[in-house]
Amino acid sequence: MWEQTAGHLDAFVHTVSTAHSIHGVTRALWRHNEKIRVVAVEPDESAVLSGRPSGSHRIEGIGIGFIPPLWNPKLVNEIQTVSTQEAMAMARRLASEEGIFAGTSSGANVVAAIRVAGQLGASATVATLIVDSGLRYLSTDLYTHQ
């Protein structure tokens, strides 16, 4: 990301499962620039990192219902929540409008990244990751009921 943006990265947004990937990326990016804003994303229905109770959601791979053992709140600047419905709608939009075939956690990443970009303004560069393929969701209501 650092090389792809030629060092012009303002924020990184990523969903949290075990916290290993968001923290690894944070450490790598902050070696270059500690001012890069890091935003963790979790399901609105199970926002335990935000101090709310765990609950049922359908954003596979994230929001495990408890604080992951690797979680270090000092390695993020902010936590945002995204609802299952928002994540699913964005995953569908990515597939139909952008040709990016991804799952709900990727949809959640993009929802939050768009929010952060709106907060930082048009000149900001915000990065996220498409972390999963839509293939595993073909038989689910993500792609069967639109």
C-alpha positions, 0 to 999 in steps of 0.5 A: 500500500505504501508503495502503491500510494507513493507514500501518500496514504492518509488512512487504512480501514480494515475489519477485525477477526483475530486482529492479526492482519489489521495490526500487522498492516498498522505496524508496517504503515506506521513505520513509514508515517505514524499519522496514518489513521487506522480504522477498525471495522466490526459488525454493528450487531456485535460491536464488542470492540466498541464496548457493546454486547455481542450479537448475531450478524451475518458478516462472515469472518469478523465480529467473533463475539469476544475481544480477540486475544491479539487485539491491541486498541493502541494500534487503531485510531478509531473503531467503526461499525457496519451493519450486516445489511450495509455490508451485504448491499456494498458487496452486491454493489461491488459485484454489479458496478465495479466487477469486484466479486467479494463477500460481506467482510469486504463490503464492510471494509468498503462501507467504512472506507467510504465513510472515512474518505468522506470525513477526510475530504477529496484530497485524502487517500484511503486504503482498504482490502478486499479480503474474500472472494464472492465464490463461497457466498454463491449459495447464500442470501448474499447473492441469491436474494437481491 
